[in-house]
Structure formats: structure tokens, C-alpha cells
Amino acid sequence: MRHTERQEFIKYYEPIHSSLDRYCRVISGNKMDGEDLLHDTVLTTLNSFSKLENKQALLSYMFSVASRIHFKRARRKKFYSEWDSAELEKFLGNEVDLDRQLEFQMIYEKMMTLPDRMKETLILFYVSDLKMEEIHQVQGGSLSGVKLRLKRGKEKLLKMLTDKEKSTLIYMLSL
């Protein structure tokens, strides 16, 4: 890859890095696997960047690549989600107390039991802060399908949660 292509890639990649990083960490379940997923996603995208016709579509392309890599890995081994408190502090900030951390871990484990596309929609919307249209570009299908997965995912998750966990979830979404 030529130097000018790398510079162009960096120009388009920098604005989406933090959202992609958060997404990779959350769907992977821990820091190391998230970093590996991000690394593999960037390498895969970098190698195919010159073939990408619409460079403006890099966001949806990279989220799609990360999703495919993650689901390929999950098929190879049974997915086991674990979350450490250091990762949680990075995600939510340092002001979260131990009780909220434990509650979030329980919420996270319940969210990981949702169907894959529903779980992915919730993560893309609430963790990676993507707009509905961007999620539609990442996941494909229809925009109404994205809205429906988000609505049904929230409803299913809320049914699984206790009142205390619901208040924690509302608190975290307001941060």
C-alpha cells in the first residue's frame, strides 16, 4: 500500500475510531479480545481500502467487517462473555461505584443472551452511538428492521432485568 493511500485511510478512519473501538470491546466481552478484533478489522479494511469505491462508506464497511470477524470467531468457539472492572470504568467513566459495576455486569450478561442481530443493534446504538441509518448500513436489511430490532431488544432486555438493574440501565444510558 502506498503512503498516499495510508494517509487517505487515516483521514477517514480517525473520526470513527473511538466508536469502532467501543463496539469491538463490547461485543468481544473483554479488553484483549476487543483489541484483537479492532486490530484485525483495521488490517482487513486497510488491505481492501483501495478497492472500496465510496470512501465515505468506511464507517459502515468497518463495522460490518468487525461484525463478520466476531461472528466467525464465535462460531469457532462457544462465546463466553466476561467483563472486568477496568474495562467498565473505561466504558462508563471513573465515577461508577462497585454496586453499579456489578449491576452492569449482570445487565451485560443478560444482553449477551439476546439474538445476535438484536444484541448487535443495541450495542451499535447505545454503546457506539451510531444513528439508525448508520446501523442500517452496517447490518443491511431495512431501516424499519433496525428500528424493530432496537425496540424489541430493549423490551426483551427490560423483561429480563430486575427493578434495580433497570434503574442502573437508565442511569448508564443517560451518561
N, C-alpha and C positions, 0 to 999 in steps of 0.2 A: 504494500500500500504506500502510495506516495505521501509526502509530507503535506501537500495541499489538501488531500483527501482526509487525512487525520485531523487537520485544523478545522475543516468543514464539519467533520463528525463531532468534534469537541464543541463547536459553536451550537449545534443543535442538541447535543446531549446535556450540556451543563444545566439548562433550565429544568430538565426533568429528572435529574439525578436523585434529588432527595426523595421525591415521590416514588421513584422506582426502587430506591434503597429500602424505604419503609415497607413497600409492598413485598419485596423479596424476603425481608426479615420476618414479616408477619406470616406469610404463607408457609415459610420454612419452619417456623416454630422456635428457632434459636439463632443466635448471632452468627455462629460459624457456618451453618448451612445457608443462612441468608446471604452472607458474604460470598460464599461459593456460588450461589445461584446468581447473584449480581455479577460476579466476575465472568461466569460462563455466558450470561446474557450479553454483556458488553462485548466479549470476544466474538461471539456468534454474530452479533449485529455489525461489529466493526469489519468482519470478514465479508459480509454481504452488503455493506453500505453503498458501495459503488453501483450495485445492481438495483438499489432502491430508486424508483422513478420519482416519487414525491417525497422529498426530504422533510417536508412539513408533517408527514405522517409518521415520523420517527417515534413519537410517543406511543401511539397505538401499536406500532410494529414491535417495539421493545417490550411492552407489557405482554403482548401475545407470545413473544419468544420466551420470556420468563415463565409464563404460564405453561407453555408446552414443555419446557425443560423440567419444571417442577413436577408436572403430572407424569412425565416419563419416569422420573426418579421414584415417584410414589408407587407406580405400577411395579417397579422392580423390587421394592421392599415395602413392607407394611408401614404406613405412616404412623409415627408416634410423636405427638406434639409435647414439647416441654418448653417451659418459659422460665428464664432466670430473672431475678430481680434487677440486675444491672441493665438488662435489655428493656425491661419495663420502665425503669427510670429514664432511659434514653427516649423511649416512646412517649411517655406521659409527662416527663419532667421530674425534677428532684423533690417537688413538694408533696408527692403522693406518699401517704403513710403505709405502714405494713399491712393493716387491715384491708385497705383498698387494693394493695398489691395482691393479696390472697384472693380477694373477691374477683379481681380482674382475671387472675389465673383460672378461676372456676368458670367465669364467663367465656374466656378464650377456649377452654377445653370443650365447653358445650357448643360453641360456634363451630369448632372443628368437626363436629358430628353432622353438621348440615350437609346437604348435597354439594358437590364440588363447585358447580357453577353459581349456586346461590351464595355459598361461602365466599367465593372469589368476588362476586358483585358487592357484597357487604364490605370486604376489605378494600376494594378499589375505591368505593365511595367514601367510607368513613376513615380509613387509615391513610390512603394515598391521595385523598382529596381530589379525585377525578370527577369531572362533570359527567352527566348521564350520556351525552353524545360521545365523549371520550371512552367511556366504558363500552358503549355500543361498538365503537371501532375496534376495541381490544377483543371483545367477546364474539362479535358478529351477531347474527340474528337480527332482531328488530329492536327499535328503541322502546316500544311498548313491552317487549320481552324483558328488557333490562329493568324497566320500572316495576314490572310484575315480580321479578326475582327479588328486587330490593324490598318491596312491600311484603312479600311472603316470607322472605328471610328474616326481616325484623319481627314479623308476627310469630314465626316458629321459635325464634330465639327468645322472645319475651315470654312465650308459654313455658319454656324450659327453666326460666330464671325465678328465683325467689324474690320477694319484695325488696330485700336488702341489695341483692345483685342488680335489680332493675334500677334502684337509685344510684348505684355505682356506675352503671352503664350510662345513665343520663348525665351524671357528673363528668364522665370521661368524654362523652360526645360534645359537651359544652366547652372543653378546654381549647 
